[in-house]
């Protein structure tokens, strides 16, 4: 009985020791598992930290890209607006240039018409003056011719009268010494020279 009891106690002791060794092994395995989990947790936390950093970097990069894209869009909108203003200015400049060219063309046409009218007026005045001078010249020539003809007729009448006086018989017998003959001879010379002078003067005036 004692031996059985002793054997049982030994068996129980062995079972206890076995259980304790098993428990120690399990505890060691649990401790190693815990260490491994802690190491894996550290690695996971490190990975998460890296991921968070990369996420923050990507978010910052995305924000920078968004800001850059926003600035590019704003710059594009500004350039488009500037282009519209420039096109509007250019259109206004072209319209102003066209208006000025049209005004210059109209002024040039008006100036040409005015010059043509003045030229026509001047030509008309010159023609009128030429006609007036020509008419005056003809009138003077007619008056002169009439005066010359009148003088010639008067001279012819005077010569006829002198001829009649010459044909009358002298009172004395000598005709050379007759007073009327001397008078007639002087008058004839005077009339001849006067007529010759008048004819030469008229020819020189016409030349």
MDTraj code that builds the backbone (N, CA, C; nanometers):
import mdtraj as md
import numpy as np

residues = "UNK UNK UNK UNK UNK UNK UNK UNK UNK UNK UNK UNK UNK UNK UNK UNK UNK UNK UNK UNK UNK UNK UNK UNK UNK UNK UNK UNK UNK UNK UNK UNK UNK UNK UNK UNK UNK UNK UNK UNK UNK UNK UNK UNK UNK UNK UNK UNK UNK UNK UNK UNK UNK UNK UNK UNK UNK UNK UNK UNK UNK UNK UNK UNK UNK UNK UNK UNK UNK UNK UNK UNK UNK UNK UNK UNK UNK UNK UNK UNK UNK UNK UNK UNK UNK UNK UNK UNK UNK UNK UNK UNK UNK UNK UNK UNK UNK UNK UNK UNK UNK UNK UNK UNK UNK UNK UNK UNK UNK UNK UNK UNK UNK UNK UNK UNK UNK UNK UNK UNK UNK UNK UNK UNK UNK UNK UNK UNK UNK UNK UNK UNK UNK UNK UNK UNK UNK UNK UNK UNK UNK UNK UNK UNK UNK UNK UNK UNK UNK UNK UNK UNK UNK UNK UNK UNK UNK UNK UNK UNK UNK UNK UNK UNK UNK UNK UNK UNK UNK UNK UNK UNK UNK UNK UNK UNK UNK UNK UNK UNK UNK UNK UNK UNK UNK UNK UNK UNK UNK UNK UNK UNK UNK UNK UNK UNK UNK UNK UNK UNK UNK UNK UNK UNK UNK UNK UNK".split()
xyz = np.array([
    [0.0835, -0.1209, 0.0000],
    [0.0000, 0.0000, 0.0000],
    [0.0859, 0.1243, 0.0000],
    [0.1874, 0.1171, 0.0892],
    [0.2803, 0.2310, 0.0960],
    [0.3534, 0.2470, -0.0355],
    [0.3883, 0.1283, -0.0900],
    [0.4594, 0.1360, -0.2207],
    [0.3699, 0.1944, -0.3280],
    [0.2457, 0.1535, -0.3293],
    [0.1527, 0.2089, -0.4273],
    [0.1339, 0.3557, -0.4060],
    [0.1246, 0.3880, -0.2763],
    [0.1082, 0.5297, -0.2447],
    [0.2305, 0.6076, -0.2895],
    [0.3424, 0.5476, -0.2629],
    [0.4669, 0.6135, -0.3032],
    [0.4755, 0.6217, -0.4541],
    [0.4372, 0.5135, -0.5170],
    [0.4384, 0.5153, -0.6655],
    [0.3385, 0.6177, -0.7178],
    [0.2287, 0.6222, -0.6526],
    [0.1287, 0.7222, -0.6982],
    [0.1807, 0.8644, -0.6796],
    [0.2446, 0.8796, -0.5629],
    [0.3004, 1.0135, -0.5380],
    [0.4079, 1.0478, -0.6407],
    [0.4908, 0.9459, -0.6693],
    [0.5935, 0.9689, -0.7724],
    [0.5291, 0.9991, -0.9080],
    [0.4278, 0.9212, -0.9377],
    [0.3592, 0.9427, -1.0657],
    [0.2951, 1.0808, -1.0690],
    [0.2358, 1.1174, -0.9549],
    [0.1737, 1.2514, -0.9477],
    [0.2806, 1.3600, -0.9590],
    [0.3941, 1.3279, -0.8896],
    [0.5038, 1.4250, -0.8954],
    [0.5551, 1.4373, -1.0384],
    [0.5685, 1.3220, -1.1000],
    [0.6146, 1.3238, -1.2401],
    [0.5129, 1.3976, -1.3287],
    [0.3859, 1.3687, -1.2994],
    [0.2822, 1.4367, -1.3779],
    [0.2881, 1.5863, -1.3527],
    [0.3089, 1.6205, -1.2250],
    [0.3175, 1.7621, -1.1917],
    [0.4366, 1.8248, -1.2601],
    [0.5531, 1.7549, -1.2521],
    [0.6738, 1.8085, -1.3156],
    [0.6551, 1.8166, -1.4668],
    [0.5941, 1.7133, -1.5198],
    [0.5689, 1.7142, -1.6629],
    [0.4776, 1.8290, -1.6996],
    [0.3739, 1.8455, -1.6165],
    [0.2805, 1.9558, -1.6420],
    [0.3525, 2.0897, -1.6285],
    [0.4404, 2.0970, -1.5231],
    [0.5139, 2.2229, -1.5055],
    [0.6082, 2.2500, -1.6225],
    [0.6785, 2.1413, -1.6677],
    [0.7673, 2.1602, -1.7824],
    [0.6866, 2.2010, -1.9063],
    [0.5705, 2.1335, -1.9173],
    [0.4856, 2.1672, -2.0309],
    [0.4390, 2.3122, -2.0209],
    [0.4060, 2.3495, -1.8962],
    [0.3608, 2.4847, -1.8716],
    [0.4723, 2.5841, -1.8991],
    [0.5961, 2.5473, -1.8542],
    [0.7097, 2.6344, -1.8813],
    [0.7343, 2.6478, -2.0301],
    [0.7252, 2.5344, -2.0981],
    [0.7439, 2.5378, -2.2444],
    [0.6368, 2.6235, -2.3088],
    [0.5149, 2.6051, -2.2619],
    [0.4065, 2.6870, -2.3182],
    [0.4281, 2.8349, -2.2880],
    [0.4721, 2.8626, -2.1607],
    [0.4979, 3.0015, -2.1254],
    [0.6098, 3.0599, -2.2092],
    [0.7150, 2.9757, -2.2281],
    [0.8239, 3.0230, -2.3134],
    [0.7743, 3.0466, -2.4561],
    [0.6919, 2.9505, -2.5007],
    [0.6374, 2.9695, -2.6367],
    [0.5493, 3.0939, -2.6430],
    [0.4695, 3.1126, -2.5390],
    [0.3866, 3.2334, -2.5349],
    [0.4727, 3.3600, -2.5297],
    [0.5811, 3.3534, -2.4485],
    [0.6686, 3.4698, -2.4377],
    [0.7357, 3.4985, -2.5719],
    [0.7840, 3.3882, -2.6349],
    [0.8439, 3.4089, -2.7672],
    [0.7398, 3.4595, -2.8659],
    [0.6185, 3.4039, -2.8587],
    [0.5124, 3.4521, -2.9461],
    [0.4797, 3.5985, -2.9196],
    [0.4805, 3.6339, -2.7856],
    [0.4556, 3.7729, -2.7507],
    [0.5653, 3.8637, -2.8038],
    [0.6923, 3.8170, -2.7876],
    [0.8036, 3.8956, -2.8420],
    [0.7909, 3.9107, -2.9931],
    [0.7542, 3.7976, -3.0575],
    [0.7385, 3.8035, -3.2025],
    [0.6248, 3.8979, -3.2418],
    [0.5157, 3.8902, -3.1628],
    [0.4057, 3.9821, -3.1909],
    [0.4455, 4.1274, -3.1684],
    [0.5237, 4.1483, -3.0585],
    [0.5705, 4.2845, -3.0333],
    [0.6616, 4.3339, -3.1460],
    [0.7483, 4.2416, -3.1919],
    [0.8366, 4.2794, -3.3036],
    [0.7563, 4.3057, -3.4293],
    [0.6589, 4.2180, -3.4536],
    [0.5730, 4.2390, -3.5707],
    [0.4931, 4.3666, -3.5562],
    [0.4487, 4.3955, -3.4278],
    [0.3748, 4.5199, -3.4039],
    [0.4627, 4.6419, -3.4331],
    [0.5907, 4.6308, -3.3873],
    [0.6841, 4.7408, -3.4146],
    [0.7023, 4.7597, -3.5648],
    [0.7216, 4.6448, -3.6349],
    [0.7369, 4.6530, -3.7797],
    [0.6110, 4.7103, -3.8443],
    [0.4932, 4.6634, -3.7941],
    [0.3674, 4.7144, -3.8490],
    [0.3519, 4.8650, -3.8228],
    [0.3880, 4.9028, -3.6952],
    [0.3802, 5.0455, -3.6629],
    [0.4763, 5.1273, -3.7497],
    [0.5966, 5.0689, -3.7732],
    [0.6930, 5.1365, -3.8595],
    [0.6380, 5.1481, -4.0021],
    [0.5781, 5.0381, -4.0475],
    [0.5173, 5.0415, -4.1802],
    [0.4027, 5.1428, -4.1855],
    [0.3223, 5.1445, -4.0763],
    [0.2134, 5.2399, -4.0705],
    [0.2665, 5.3829, -4.0666],
    [0.3758, 5.4043, -3.9927],
    [0.4339, 5.5382, -3.9867],
    [0.4853, 5.5799, -4.1249],
    [0.5544, 5.4833, -4.1903],
    [0.6008, 5.5125, -4.3259],
    [0.4832, 5.5397, -4.4192],
    [0.3774, 5.4568, -4.4033],
    [0.2594, 5.4756, -4.4864],
    [0.1961, 5.6118, -4.4619],
    [0.1875, 5.6468, -4.3303],
    [0.1316, 5.7782, -4.2963],
    [0.2168, 5.8908, -4.3548],
    [0.3517, 5.8748, -4.3439],
    [0.4402, 5.9756, -4.4013],
    [0.4214, 5.9855, -4.5539],
    [0.4177, 5.8655, -4.6162],
    [0.3957, 5.8666, -4.7610],
    [0.2597, 5.9260, -4.7946],
    [0.1588, 5.8933, -4.7121],
    [0.0260, 5.9485, -4.7350],
    [0.0279, 6.1002, -4.7218],
    [0.0983, 6.1459, -4.6135],
    [0.1087, 6.2912, -4.5943],
    [0.1828, 6.3557, -4.7105],
    [0.2922, 6.2892, -4.7535],
    [0.3669, 6.3422, -4.8676],
    [0.2816, 6.3457, -4.9941],
    [0.2072, 6.2333, -5.0140],
    [0.1203, 6.2300, -5.1322],
    [0.0112, 6.3364, -5.1234],
    [-0.0438, 6.3529, -5.0020],
    [-0.1457, 6.4569, -4.9855],
    [-0.0867, 6.5950, -5.0088],
    [0.0354, 6.6162, -4.9523],
    [0.1008, 6.7452, -4.9756],
    [0.1334, 6.7650, -5.1232],
    [0.1828, 6.6552, -5.1867],
    [0.2119, 6.6635, -5.3296],
    [0.0844, 6.6894, -5.4092],
    [-0.0221, 6.6198, -5.3698],
    [-0.1499, 6.6424, -5.4375],
    [-0.1981, 6.7856, -5.4150],
    [-0.1785, 6.8337, -5.2900],
    [-0.2186, 6.9719, -5.2607],
    [-0.1349, 7.0711, -5.3412],
    [0.0001, 7.0404, -5.3479],
    [0.0853, 7.1268, -5.4300],
    [0.0427, 7.1213, -5.5763],
    [0.0119, 6.9982, -5.6230],
    [-0.0337, 6.9865, -5.7612],
    [-0.1648, 7.0595, -5.7817],
    [-0.2525, 7.0459, -5.6818],
    [-0.3795, 7.1175, -5.6929],
    [-0.3570, 7.2690, -5.6946],
    [-0.2656, 7.3129, -5.6038],
    [-0.2342, 7.4554, -5.6018],
    [-0.1698, 7.4995, -5.7337],
    [-0.0774, 7.4136, -5.7817],
    [-0.0121, 7.4458, -5.9092],
    [-0.1135, 7.4463, -6.0224],
    [-0.2015, 7.3453, -6.0221],
    [-0.3052, 7.3412, -6.1256],
    [-0.3983, 7.4612, -6.1136],
    [-0.4288, 7.4984, -5.9873],
    [-0.5133, 7.6151, -5.9654],
    [-0.4441, 7.7415, -6.0162],
    [-0.3122, 7.7531, -5.9848],
    [-0.2379, 7.8689, -6.0342],
    [-0.2315, 7.8690, -6.1865],
    [-0.2109, 7.7477, -6.2436],
    [-0.2071, 7.7402, -6.3896],
    [-0.3413, 7.7785, -6.4509],
    [-0.4496, 7.7326, -6.3884],
    [-0.5815, 7.7696, -6.4380],
    [-0.6052, 7.9199, -6.4243],
    [-0.5628, 7.9748, -6.3088],
    [-0.5773, 8.1198, -6.2905],
    [-0.4923, 8.1955, -6.3917],
    [-0.3683, 8.1468, -6.4139],
    [-0.2815, 8.2121, -6.5122],
    [-0.3406, 8.2006, -6.6525],
    [-0.3954, 8.0822, -6.6819],
    [-0.4594, 8.0637, -6.8130],
    [-0.5782, 8.1575, -6.8284],
    [-0.6600, 8.1660, -6.7222],
    [-0.7749, 8.2570, -6.7282],
    [-0.7283, 8.4024, -6.7445],
    [-0.6190, 8.4380, -6.6731],
    [-0.5668, 8.5741, -6.6850],
    [-0.5161, 8.6004, -6.8267],
    [-0.4448, 8.5013, -6.8827],
    [-0.3931, 8.5173, -7.0180],
    [-0.5069, 8.5253, -7.1203],
    [-0.6093, 8.4431, -7.0980],
    [-0.7252, 8.4482, -7.1887],
    [-0.7916, 8.5848, -7.1817],
    [-0.8062, 8.6364, -7.0580],
    [-0.8663, 8.7683, -7.0412],
    [-0.7785, 8.8765, -7.1028],
    [-0.6463, 8.8623, -7.0834],
    [-0.5530, 8.9582, -7.1439],
    [-0.5588, 8.9514, -7.2963],
    [-0.5706, 8.8269, -7.3477],
    [-0.5822, 8.8099, -7.4925],
    [-0.7106, 8.8744, -7.5450],
    [-0.8201, 8.8569, -7.4700],
    [-0.9459, 8.9196, -7.5095],
    [-0.9311, 9.0710, -7.5117],
    [-0.8655, 9.1258, -7.4068],
    [-0.8444, 9.2710, -7.4028],
    [-0.7584, 9.3164, -7.5197],
    [-0.6518, 9.2363, -7.5467],
    [-0.5629, 9.2719, -7.6571],
    [-0.6367, 9.2668, -7.7910],
    [-0.7181, 9.1615, -7.8084],
    [-0.7962, 9.1512, -7.9313],
    [-0.8962, 9.2655, -7.9433],
    [-0.9555, 9.3037, -7.8286],
    [-1.0488, 9.4157, -7.8285],
    [-0.9761, 9.5455, -7.8642],
    [-0.8560, 9.5630, -7.8042],
    [-0.7773, 9.6827, -7.8369],
    [-0.7392, 9.6831, -7.9846],
    [-0.6956, 9.5659, -8.0342],
    [-0.6568, 9.5578, -8.1752],
    [-0.7764, 9.5855, -8.2661],
    [-0.8936, 9.5311, -8.2292],
    [-1.0133, 9.5574, -8.3081],
    [-1.0477, 9.7060, -8.3060],
    [-1.0378, 9.7652, -8.1848],
    [-1.0640, 9.9095, -8.1735],
    [-0.9624, 9.9890, -8.2554],
    [-0.8348, 9.9437, -8.2513],
    [-0.7313, 10.0125, -8.3289],
    [-0.7593, 10.0017, -8.4785],
    [-0.7987, 9.8808, -8.5226],
    [-0.8305, 9.8627, -8.6642],
    [-0.9503, 9.9491, -8.7046],
    [-1.0528, 9.9526, -8.6171],
    [-1.1695, 10.0357, -8.6471],
    [-1.1311, 10.1833, -8.6523],
    [-1.0464, 10.2267, -8.5548],
    [-1.0017, 10.3665, -8.5535],
    [-0.9175, 10.3977, -8.6759],
    [-0.8297, 10.3016, -8.7115],
    [-0.7468, 10.3203, -8.8313],
    [-0.8349, 10.3302, -8.9560],
    [-0.9337, 10.2414, -8.9667],
    [-1.0252, 10.2447, -9.0806],
    [-1.1029, 10.3752, -9.0838],
    [-1.1479, 10.4216, -8.9636],
    [-1.2218, 10.5475, -8.9568],
    [-1.1342, 10.6652, -9.0003],
    [-1.0082, 10.6666, -8.9510],
    [-0.9172, 10.7743, -8.9908],
    [-0.8881, 10.7706, -9.1401],
    [-0.8682, 10.6482, -9.1938],
    [-0.8452, 10.6369, -9.3384],
    [-0.9664, 10.6862, -9.4164],
    [-1.0872, 10.6536, -9.3678],
    [-1.2087, 10.6990, -9.4346],
    [-1.2200, 10.8517, -9.4272],
    [-1.1852, 10.9065, -9.3078],
    [-1.1888, 11.0527, -9.2939],
    [-1.0864, 11.1189, -9.3853],
    [-0.9629, 11.0597, -9.3887],
    [-0.8614, 11.1156, -9.4779],
    [-0.9053, 11.1065, -9.6241],
    [-0.9696, 10.9928, -9.6611],
    [-1.0167, 10.9773, -9.7988],
    [-1.1242, 11.0812, -9.8316],
    [-1.2166, 11.1004, -9.7367],
    [-1.3216, 11.1993, -9.7593],
    [-1.2623, 11.3398, -9.7675],
    [-1.1681, 11.3697, -9.6741],
    [-1.1049, 11.5020, -9.6776],
    [-1.0272, 11.5218, -9.8073],
    [-0.9582, 11.4136, -9.8502],
    [-0.8835, 11.4231, -9.9749],
    [-0.9771, 11.4458, -10.0937],
    [-1.0899, 11.3735, -10.0942],
    [-1.1875, 11.3934, -10.2009],
    [-1.2439, 11.5356, -10.1976],
    [-1.2767, 11.5819, -10.0749],
    [-1.3276, 11.7181, -10.0630],
    [-1.2238, 11.8199, -10.1076],
    [-1.0961, 11.7946, -10.0664],
    [-0.9890, 11.8864, -10.1065],
    [-0.9699, 11.8846, -10.2574],
    [-0.9763, 11.7639, -10.3174],
    [-0.9638, 11.7548, -10.4633],
    [-1.0795, 11.8262, -10.5323],
    [-1.2012, 11.8061, -10.4794],
    [-1.3160, 11.8746, -10.5384],
    [-1.3014, 12.0257, -10.5233],
    [-1.2541, 12.0686, -10.4035],
    [-1.2361, 12.2121, -10.3825],
    [-1.1314, 12.2682, -10.4770],
    [-1.0176, 12.1936, -10.4915],
    [-0.9143, 12.2393, -10.5839],
    [-0.9652, 12.2417, -10.7279],
    [-1.0415, 12.1361, -10.7645],
    [-1.0974, 12.1338, -10.8993],
    [-1.1932, 12.2516, -10.9212],
    [-1.2759, 12.2790, -10.8156],
    [-1.3686, 12.3918, -10.8280],
    [-1.2923, 12.5237, -10.8390],
    [-1.1873, 12.5385, -10.7560],
    [-1.1070, 12.6599, -10.7632],
    [-1.0368, 12.6706, -10.8982],
    [-0.9889, 12.5545, -10.9480],
    [-0.9221, 12.5553, -11.0779],
    [-1.0195, 12.5923, -11.1888],
    [-1.1403, 12.5351, -11.1804],
    [-1.2416, 12.5696, -11.2794],
    [-1.2784, 12.7179, -11.2688],
    [-1.2909, 12.7635, -11.1428],
    [-1.3234, 12.9047, -11.1229],
    [-1.2120, 12.9938, -11.1771],
    [-1.0857, 12.9519, -11.1485],
    [-0.9726, 13.0311, -11.1973],
    [-0.9671, 13.0292, -11.3508],
    [-0.9890, 12.9088, -11.4094],
    [-0.9905, 12.9005, -11.5554],
    [-1.1023, 12.9876, -11.6142],
    [-1.2196, 12.9799, -11.5483],
    [-1.3315, 13.0596, -11.5963],
    [-1.2992, 13.2083, -11.5879],
    [-1.2362, 13.2486, -11.4726],
    [-1.1995, 13.3893, -11.4571],
    [-1.0962, 13.4306, -11.5615],
    [-0.9984, 13.3393, -11.5864],
    [-0.8959, 13.3700, -11.6871],
    [-0.9592, 13.3814, -11.8251],
    [-1.0496, 13.2863, -11.8563],
    [-1.1168, 13.2926, -11.9871],
    [-1.1999, 13.4198, -12.0000],
    [-1.2715, 13.4538, -11.8893],
    [-1.3497, 13.5769, -11.8923],
    [-1.2601, 13.6987, -11.9103],
    [-1.1438, 13.6964, -11.8390],
    [-1.0511, 13.8086, -11.8517],
    [-0.9936, 13.8156, -11.9939],
    [-0.9616, 13.6950, -12.0483],
    [-0.9114, 13.6921, -12.1870],
    [-1.0170, 13.7448, -12.2829],
    [-1.1418, 13.7002, -12.2624],
    [-1.2501, 13.7483, -12.3485],
    [-1.2688, 13.8989, -12.3329],
    [-1.2605, 13.9451, -12.2058],
    [-1.2761, 14.0894, -12.1825],
    [-1.1639, 14.1673, -12.2502],
    [-1.0376, 14.1158, -12.2327],
    [-0.9242, 14.1839, -12.2952],
    [-0.9368, 14.1810, -12.4470],
    [-0.9787, 14.0652, -12.5000],
    [-0.9954, 14.0542, -12.6454],
    [-1.1049, 14.1483, -12.6947],
    [-1.2144, 14.1528, -12.6177],
    [-1.3229, 14.2436, -12.6539],
    [-1.2771, 14.3886, -12.6457],
    [-1.2008, 14.4192, -12.5394],
    [-1.1486, 14.5554, -12.5257],
    [-1.0533, 14.5895, -12.6400],
    [-0.9699, 14.4883, -12.6747],
    [-0.8761, 14.5111, -12.7861],
    [-0.9513, 14.5359, -12.9175],
    [-1.0550, 14.4522, -12.9409],
    [-1.1332, 14.4731, -13.0631],
    [-1.2025, 14.6091, -13.0623],
    [-1.2543, 14.6428, -12.9427],
    [-1.3218, 14.7736, -12.9337],
    [-1.2235, 14.8874, -12.9597],
    [-1.1015, 14.8759, -12.8996],
    [-1.0008, 14.9805, -12.9207],
    [-0.9603, 14.9869, -13.0670],
    [-0.9423, 14.8661, -13.1264],
    [-0.9049, 14.8636, -13.2684],
    [-1.0144, 14.9249, -13.3561],
    [-1.1411, 14.8878, -13.3215],
    [-1.2514, 14.9447, -13.3996],
    [-1.2571, 15.0963, -13.3837],
    [-1.2409, 15.1413, -13.2552],
    [-1.2422, 15.2856, -13.2324],
    [-1.1261, 15.3531, -13.3045],
    [-1.0096, 15.2880, -13.2969],
    [-0.8938, 15.3457, -13.3645],
    [-0.9132, 15.3493, -13.5164],
    [-0.9655, 15.2347, -13.5662],
    [-0.9893, 15.2288, -13.7107],
    [-1.0908, 15.3336, -13.7529],
    [-1.1979, 15.3460, -13.6717],
    [-1.2979, 15.4472, -13.7034],
    [-1.2381, 15.5875, -13.6985],
    [-1.1516, 15.6082, -13.5949],
    [-1.0876, 15.7404, -13.5842],
    [-0.9968, 15.7655, -13.7034],
    [-0.9205, 15.6603, -13.7429],
    [-0.8312, 15.6759, -13.8571],
    [-0.9100, 15.7013, -13.9842],
    [-1.0172, 15.6227, -13.9974],
    [-1.1003, 15.6439, -14.1176],
    [-1.1599, 15.7850, -14.1195],
    [-1.2013, 15.8300, -13.9995],
    [-1.2564, 15.9656, -13.9905],
    [-1.1511, 16.0703, -14.0272],
    [-1.0267, 16.0470, -13.9720],
    [-0.9186, 16.1412, -14.0038],
    [-0.8869, 16.1390, -14.1532],
    [-0.8845, 16.0178, -14.2083],
    [-0.8537, 16.0062, -14.3523],
    [-0.9602, 16.0777, -14.4358],
    [-1.0874, 16.0553, -14.3973],
    [-1.1948, 16.1216, -14.4704],
    [-1.1841, 16.2731, -14.4570],
    [-1.1562, 16.3166, -14.3331],
    [-1.1407, 16.4621, -14.3138],
    [-1.0238, 16.5155, -14.3957],
    [-0.9147, 16.4345, -14.4004],
    [-0.7978, 16.4773, -14.4773],
    [-0.8288, 16.4794, -14.6263],
    [-0.9055, 16.3788, -14.6706],
    [-0.9438, 16.3759, -14.8114],
    [-1.0303, 16.4958, -14.8452],
    [-1.1236, 16.5266, -14.7540],
    [-1.2091, 16.6444, -14.7768],
    [-1.1246, 16.7707, -14.7824],
    [-1.0274, 16.7797, -14.6898],
    [-0.9413, 16.8990, -14.6893],
    [-0.8584, 16.9066, -14.8164],
    [-0.8075, 16.7920, -14.8614],
    [-0.7286, 16.7903, -14.9847],
    [-0.8138, 16.8269, -15.1062],
    [-0.9390, 16.7757, -15.1050],
    [-1.0287, 16.8124, -15.2142],
    [-1.0534, 16.9630, -15.2173],
    [-1.0716, 17.0187, -15.0998],
    [-1.0912, 17.1628, -15.0932],
    [-0.9672, 17.2356, -15.1422],
    [-0.8483, 17.1830, -15.1014],
    [-0.7243, 17.2463, -15.1478],
    [-0.7083, 17.2330, -15.2982],
    [-0.7526, 17.1139, -15.3499],
    [-0.7431, 17.0953, -15.4950],
    [-0.8344, 17.1918, -15.5679],
    [-0.9514, 17.2118, -15.5108],
    [-1.0427, 17.3093, -15.5705],
    [-0.9830, 17.4490, -15.5690],
    [-0.9175, 17.4822, -15.4584],
    [-0.8508, 17.6120, -15.4502],
    [-0.7377, 17.6205, -15.5523],
    [-0.6694, 17.5081, -15.5715],
    [-0.5581, 17.5057, -15.6679],
    [-0.6064, 17.5233, -15.8105],
    [-0.7222, 17.4606, -15.8366],
    [-0.7750, 17.4685, -15.9723],
    [-0.8313, 17.6059, -16.0067],
    [-0.8594, 17.6844, -15.9066],
    [-0.9065, 17.8204, -15.9344],
    [-0.7951, 17.9006, -16.0001],
    [-0.8236, 17.9855, -16.0958],
    [-0.7187, 18.0653, -16.1637],
    [-0.6574, 18.1654, -16.0663],
    [-0.5261, 18.1834, -16.0715],
    [-0.4618, 18.2779, -15.9815],
    [-0.4936, 18.4213, -16.0227],
    [-0.4839, 18.5103, -15.9232],
    [-0.5081, 18.6524, -15.9472],
    [-0.3926, 18.7123, -16.0278],
    [-0.2708, 18.6725, -16.0010],
    [-0.1548, 18.7234, -16.0745],
    [-0.1191, 18.6271, -16.1861],
    [-0.0364, 18.6653, -16.2713],
    [-0.0014, 18.5793, -16.3836],
    [0.0941, 18.4686, -16.3465],
    [0.1775, 18.4919, -16.2455],
    [0.2772, 18.3918, -16.2066],
    [0.2181, 18.2998, -16.0996],
    [0.2013, 18.1667, -16.1296],
    [0.1392, 18.0720, -16.0341],
    [0.2329, 18.0362, -15.9186],
    [0.3653, 18.0419, -15.9422],
    [0.4598, 18.0037, -15.8379],
    [0.4574, 18.1040, -15.7256],
    [0.4405, 18.2308, -15.7607],
    [0.4410, 18.3351, -15.6608],
    [0.3048, 18.3578, -15.5999],
    [0.2035, 18.2855, -15.6501],
    [0.0699, 18.3031, -15.5973],
    [0.0624, 18.2558, -15.4534],
    [-0.0031, 18.3375, -15.3710],
    [-0.0085, 18.3048, -15.2279],
    [-0.0841, 18.1749, -15.2040],
    [-0.1936, 18.1534, -15.2779],
    [-0.2729, 18.0314, -15.2577],
    [-0.1975, 17.9083, -15.3037],
    [-0.1157, 17.9254, -15.4101],
    [-0.0360, 17.8111, -15.4563],
    [0.0666, 17.7711, -15.3520],
    [0.1287, 17.8682, -15.2918],
    [0.2266, 17.8364, -15.1850],
    [0.1579, 17.7698, -15.0654],
    [0.0417, 17.8263, -15.0326],
    [-0.0329, 17.7672, -14.9215],
    [-0.0728, 17.6230, -14.9522],
    [-0.1189, 17.6008, -15.0736],
    [-0.1620, 17.4653, -15.1103],
    [-0.0459, 17.3681, -15.1069],
    [0.0733, 17.4136, -15.1587],
    [0.1904, 17.3261, -15.1587],
    [0.2319, 17.2873, -15.0170],
    [0.2305, 17.3846, -14.9247],
    [0.2637, 17.3539, -14.7844],
    [0.1605, 17.2641, -14.7191],
    [0.0349, 17.2931, -14.7463],
    [-0.0718, 17.2095, -14.6905],
    [-0.0661, 17.0673, -14.7438],
    [-0.0354, 17.0568, -14.8759],
    [-0.0248, 16.9225, -14.9333],
    [0.0868, 16.8427, -14.8669],
    [0.2002, 16.9010, -14.8485],
    [0.3120, 16.8317, -14.7815],
    [0.2754, 16.7925, -14.6387],
    [0.2103, 16.8837, -14.5693],
    [0.1700, 16.8559, -14.4306],
    [0.0714, 16.7399, -14.4253],
    [-0.0256, 16.7399, -14.5144],
    [-0.1262, 16.6320, -14.5171],
    [-0.0627, 16.4997, -14.5563],
    [0.0304, 16.5049, -14.6522],
    [0.0957, 16.3814, -14.6963],
    [0.1777, 16.3191, -14.5830],
    [0.2547, 16.4028, -14.5143],
    [0.3354, 16.3524, -14.4031],
    [0.2481, 16.3000, -14.2893],
    [0.1384, 16.3699, -14.2609],
    [0.0479, 16.3261, -14.1549],
    [-0.0150, 16.1905, -14.1879],
    [-0.0580, 16.1758, -14.3118],
    [-0.1190, 16.0494, -14.3554],
    [-0.0177, 15.9357, -14.3507],
    [0.1067, 15.9649, -14.3962],
    [0.2120, 15.8638, -14.3918],
    [0.2413, 15.8216, -14.2483],
    [0.2467, 15.9172, -14.1561],
    [0.2716, 15.8875, -14.0148],
    [0.1595, 15.8019, -13.9561],
    [0.0361, 15.8354, -13.9913],
    [-0.0788, 15.7592, -13.9406],
    [-0.0746, 15.6157, -13.9891],
    [-0.0426, 15.5953, -14.1169],
    [-0.0364, 15.4599, -14.1718],
    [0.0759, 15.3788, -14.1076],
    [0.1936, 15.4399, -14.0928],
    [0.3063, 15.3695, -14.0287],
    [0.2744, 15.3364, -13.8838],
    [0.2116, 15.4271, -13.8121],
    [0.1762, 15.4028, -13.6723],
    [0.0763, 15.2872, -13.6592],
    [-0.0211, 15.2823, -13.7497],
    [-0.1217, 15.1755, -13.7482],
    [-0.0577, 15.0411, -13.7769],
    [0.0333, 15.0343, -13.8745],
    [0.1013, 14.9083, -13.9063],
    [0.1906, 14.8633, -13.7899],
    [0.2593, 14.9580, -13.7285],
    [0.3441, 14.9213, -13.6129],
    [0.2620, 14.8711, -13.4963],
    [0.1435, 14.9281, -13.4717],
    [0.0560, 14.8826, -13.3630],
    [0.0073, 14.7403, -13.3879],
    [-0.0305, 14.7105, -13.5123],
    [-0.0761, 14.5751, -13.5454],
    [0.0367, 14.4752, -13.5326],
    [0.1596, 14.5126, -13.5715],
    [0.2731, 14.4209, -13.5587],
    [0.3021, 14.3933, -13.4124],
])
top = md.Topology()
chain = top.add_chain()
for i, resn in enumerate(residues, 1):
    res = top.add_residue(resn, chain, resSeq=i)
    for name in ("N", "CA", "C"):
        top.add_atom(name, md.element.get_by_symbol(name[0]), res)
traj = md.Trajectory(xyz[None], top)
